[in-house]
Amino acid sequence: MSVPADIAATLARIASGRRLPYRNDGAVFMNRELLLPLHQAGYYHEYVHLTALVAGPGARRIVIGQGGEVYYTPDHYRSFIRIR
């Protein structure tokens, strides 16, 4: 599993404060799957990473922790790759 080349554009969008018109773009990520390190509620936020040729938000997400850690999930929270 690899991180897509266009991830930098999504990270730049997030850093600029721009949000996509999807309810979960910028929402609190609850880590219900328990695949990320455990932290208090509200520690993680999720953002949509758009998928070409897919209508709507698709399955790809960026999850960012309050400590600056960044994760990518290509499969709607079934697996994660730590970016930083």
N, C-alpha and C positions, 0 to 999 in steps of 0.2 A: 504494500500500500504506500502511495506516495502523495505528497502535497502538490496540488495543482500549481502550475506556473503563474496563474493569474491571482494568486492569493494576496499578493502585495496590493493590488488595487482594492480589494475588499478591506484589508487592514487600513489603508489610507482613508477609505470612506468612513470607517468606524472612528478613526482618530479625528476626523474633521467634524464628527457629530451628525453627519447625514444618515438618515434612516430610510429604509425601504418601506413601502406601504403594506407591510405584513405584521400582524399582531405580535409575532415572536421576535421581530428584529429589534434587539435592544432589551428584550424581556429577561427577567430573572430565570436562570437555568437552575433547576432544582437538584440535578445530579441523582435522580431517582434510580438510575441504572447502577450507581455506585462504582463507576469505572474511573472517575477522577478522584483525587485526594479529597477526603472529607473536610468540610468547613461549615461554618454557620450558614443558615439560610440567607440568601441574598449575596453571597460571596461571588458567585459566577453569573455572568450575563451571556446570552447567546445572540448571534447575529447570522442572518442568512447570507450564504455564499451562493450566488445564482449559478444555475446550471444551464448551459446553452441548450436550446431546443426543448426546454421543459417549461411549461406554463406554470406560473405560481412559484412559490419559494423552493420547491424541490426538497431534496434530502440533505444537502450539504450545509454545514453550519461551522461557524467559528465560535468558540467558547473562551471567554476571557475572565480570569480571576482577578480579584482585587490586588493581588501581589504582583500582577503583571504577566503571569503565565498565560500562554495562548495555546489552545488546542484546536485541531481541525477534525471534524467527523464527516466522512463522505457518505455515511449510511444511516443518517438520522439516529445518532447516539448508540449504535451497536458497537462501534469501535472509535478510538481516538488516537491521533498522532500529536505529540507535543511539538509545537513549532518553536516556542521559547519559554 
